[in-house]
């Protein structure tokens, strides 16, 4: 599905952002990859990474750097395809509200 089609279906507006994040594998608890949150809404995040093998419907934890104890549980909704001009971008749905990590 084109990113433009997703943009029209959003439940809330996204706010531009430039915050480093670490993605955590939900099964092993190990870091999966790092990148930058590019924009944010209460329902989703657009993320960019230089290298990561993520797939739609994959569930991950997200640690937002610079915000002590900030942890989100997210699901991959879309992954930009190579050659699309947006390669490296990933769209996440937030599955859990913003919470402090233990």
Rosetta silent file (secondary structure, phi, psi, omega in degrees, C-alpha in Angstrom):
SEQUENCE: XXXXXXXXXXXXXXXXXXXXXXXXXXXXXXXXXXXXXXXXXXXXXXXXXXXXXXXXXXXXXXXXXXXXXXXXXXXXXXXXXXXXXXXXXXXXXXXXXXXXXX
SCORE:     score description
SCORE:     0.000 S_00000001
   1 L     0.000  129.850  179.938    0.000    0.000    0.000 S_00000001
   2 L   -62.172  146.353  179.890    1.490    3.381   -0.908 S_00000001
   3 H   -57.981  -35.022 -179.512    2.521    5.597    1.978 S_00000001
   4 H   -62.239  -36.804  179.389    0.207    8.327    0.641 S_00000001
   5 H   -67.050  -38.169  178.124   -2.811    6.032    1.045 S_00000001
   6 H   -65.168  -40.732 -177.778   -1.834    5.344    4.641 S_00000001
   7 H   -58.208  -38.178 -178.950   -1.493    9.076    5.344 S_00000001
   8 H   -72.024  -18.411 -176.368   -5.138    9.689    4.392 S_00000001
   9 L   -98.962    7.797 -176.603   -6.337    6.969    6.765 S_00000001
  10 L   -68.127  143.328  177.204   -4.618    8.264    9.914 S_00000001
  11 L   -80.091  -23.742  179.914   -6.656    8.669   13.081 S_00000001
  12 L  -150.592  157.990 -179.901   -4.548   11.629   14.226 S_00000001
  13 L   -70.369  148.217  176.248   -1.948   14.031   12.852 S_00000001
  14 L   -97.326  147.927  179.543    1.714   13.213   13.191 S_00000001
  15 E  -107.680  130.633  177.458    4.248   15.594   14.676 S_00000001
  16 E   -57.799  145.578 -174.343    7.749   15.839   13.126 S_00000001
  17 E  -151.405  157.963  174.209   10.406   14.320   15.339 S_00000001
  18 E  -149.290   75.369 -173.076   14.093   13.439   15.218 S_00000001
  19 E  -126.185  129.279  177.281   14.743   11.144   18.176 S_00000001
  20 E   -66.181  141.462  176.986   17.045    8.100   18.303 S_00000001
  21 E  -136.362  157.289  174.277   15.337    4.809   19.187 S_00000001
  22 E  -119.917  129.208  176.107   16.370    1.211   19.788 S_00000001
  23 E   -93.727  133.694 -176.438   14.091   -1.615   18.639 S_00000001
  24 E  -113.510  129.744  176.704   13.963   -4.652   20.917 S_00000001
  25 E   -62.706  125.917 -175.409   13.064   -8.168   19.730 S_00000001
  26 L   -70.737  -20.647 -179.639    9.881   -9.124   21.605 S_00000001
  27 L   -88.337  -41.583 -174.631   10.902  -12.799   21.869 S_00000001
  28 L  -100.075  -20.447 -176.299   14.541  -12.508   22.961 S_00000001
  29 L    77.846    6.317 -179.736   14.621   -9.064   24.589 S_00000001
  30 L   -91.611  152.483  174.638   17.757   -8.265   22.563 S_00000001
  31 E   -60.036  133.196  179.276   18.303   -5.107   20.526 S_00000001
  32 E   -93.741  -48.802  177.268   17.124   -5.667   16.939 S_00000001
  33 E  -168.770  170.991  177.879   18.356   -2.402   15.393 S_00000001
  34 E  -120.018  160.961  178.368   18.693    1.329   15.953 S_00000001
  35 E  -176.702 -157.241 -176.500   17.332    4.274   14.036 S_00000001
  36 E  -130.333  132.145  171.164   15.475    7.566   14.291 S_00000001
  37 E   -76.725  120.394 -175.476   11.805    8.275   14.953 S_00000001
  38 E   -91.803  -33.415  173.371   10.895   10.720   12.173 S_00000001
  39 E  -154.876  163.584 -168.678    7.349   11.553   13.236 S_00000001
  40 E  -146.774  144.308  169.000    4.937   10.560   15.970 S_00000001
  41 L  -141.337  172.367  177.397    1.234   10.462   16.820 S_00000001
  42 L   -62.177  -16.177 -175.664   -0.655    8.789   19.680 S_00000001
  43 L  -110.808  -16.614 -175.518   -1.261    5.864   17.301 S_00000001
  44 E  -162.104  167.723 -179.052    1.929    5.492   15.267 S_00000001
  45 E  -139.257  137.671  169.803    5.536    6.310   14.529 S_00000001
  46 E  -100.845  129.388 -170.666    7.471    6.605   11.269 S_00000001
  47 E  -122.747  148.463  175.172   10.976    5.254   11.776 S_00000001
  48 E  -131.025  137.273  177.519   14.149    5.326    9.660 S_00000001
  49 L  -141.609  154.279  178.569   17.126    3.006    9.869 S_00000001
  50 L   -83.815  -24.997  177.080   20.137    2.362    7.644 S_00000001
  51 L  -154.459  125.383  178.180   19.877   -1.406    8.067 S_00000001
  52 L  -169.966  139.862  177.786   17.149   -3.546    9.530 S_00000001
  53 L  -107.224   79.884  178.879   15.224   -6.641    8.486 S_00000001
  54 L  -103.987  151.046 -179.840   11.697   -5.843    9.660 S_00000001
  55 L  -131.198  148.824  177.296    8.517   -7.364    8.275 S_00000001
  56 L   -53.483  143.131 -178.712    4.855   -6.301    8.441 S_00000001
  57 L    76.166   -1.887  175.713    2.996   -7.562   11.537 S_00000001
  58 L   -68.779  136.708  178.923    6.240   -8.061   13.455 S_00000001
  59 E  -105.588  132.292 -177.561    5.877   -6.942   17.102 S_00000001
  60 E  -138.646  162.129  168.161    8.778   -5.150   18.777 S_00000001
  61 E   -94.912  150.148  179.114    9.615   -3.067   21.790 S_00000001
  62 E  -130.042  121.355  174.901   10.842    0.478   21.192 S_00000001
  63 E  -100.622  121.374  179.908   13.080    2.370   23.606 S_00000001
  64 E   -90.733  113.898 -177.310   13.019    6.109   22.947 S_00000001
  65 L   -72.135  149.831  179.552   16.459    7.520   23.728 S_00000001
  66 L    85.528   -7.886  176.569   16.703   10.815   25.584 S_00000001
  67 L  -122.978   91.932 -174.457   13.489   10.047   27.465 S_00000001
  68 L   -50.339  127.605  176.327   14.535    8.013   30.523 S_00000001
  69 L    74.801   11.458 -177.838   12.444    4.892   30.915 S_00000001
  70 E   -84.274  118.660 -177.891   10.343    5.489   27.770 S_00000001
  71 E  -136.814  135.273  177.459    9.228    2.156   26.275 S_00000001
  72 E  -127.073  146.313  169.627    6.547    1.363   23.652 S_00000001
  73 E  -101.167  126.176 -172.797    5.225   -1.917   22.290 S_00000001
  74 E  -132.861  160.244  175.892    4.746   -1.557   18.516 S_00000001
  75 E  -124.803  134.379  176.803    3.717   -3.509   15.418 S_00000001
  76 E   -70.047  124.800  178.624    5.256   -3.021   11.972 S_00000001
  77 E   -99.293  -44.600  179.155    2.508   -1.852    9.588 S_00000001
  78 E  -146.470  153.970  176.936    4.569   -1.114    6.462 S_00000001
  79 E  -130.743  124.672 -179.929    8.170   -1.262    5.264 S_00000001
  80 L   -65.477  139.180 -177.508    9.334    0.933    2.351 S_00000001
  81 L   -83.331  149.859  175.018   10.622   -1.094   -0.578 S_00000001
  82 L   -54.978  139.467  178.867   14.128   -0.740   -2.048 S_00000001
  83 L    82.780    0.801 -176.886   14.194    1.845   -4.827 S_00000001
  84 L   -83.575   -8.408 -175.073   11.069    3.604   -3.529 S_00000001
  85 L    86.094  -11.830  178.096   12.897    6.766   -2.449 S_00000001
  86 L  -121.228   16.763 -177.396   11.796    6.003    1.131 S_00000001
  87 L   -54.134  134.972 -177.945   13.930    2.893    1.583 S_00000001
  88 L    99.127  -10.204  178.389   14.818    2.391    5.245 S_00000001
  89 E   -90.596  144.681 -178.945   11.515    3.859    6.485 S_00000001
  90 E  -138.142  137.317  175.801    9.125    1.765    8.556 S_00000001
  91 E  -102.101  129.403  179.947    5.641    2.576    9.829 S_00000001
  92 E  -115.417  141.517  166.900    4.706    1.376   13.316 S_00000001
  93 E   -96.107  132.738  177.478    1.371    1.143   15.078 S_00000001
  94 E   -81.691  122.260 -177.918    1.687    1.787   18.820 S_00000001
  95 L   -94.898  -24.161  179.931    0.127   -1.145   20.683 S_00000001
  96 L  -128.041  149.019  178.044    0.711    0.065   24.232 S_00000001
  97 L   -66.820  159.577  177.240    0.509    3.537   25.744 S_00000001
  98 L   -55.440  129.068 -178.940    3.680    5.410   26.601 S_00000001
  99 E  -147.180  161.039  177.274    5.059    3.948   29.800 S_00000001
 100 E   -81.560  137.808  176.708    8.179    3.892   31.926 S_00000001
 101 L   -77.891  145.736 -178.931   10.411    0.847   31.542 S_00000001
 102 L   -77.287    0.000    0.000   11.073   -1.089   34.741 S_00000001
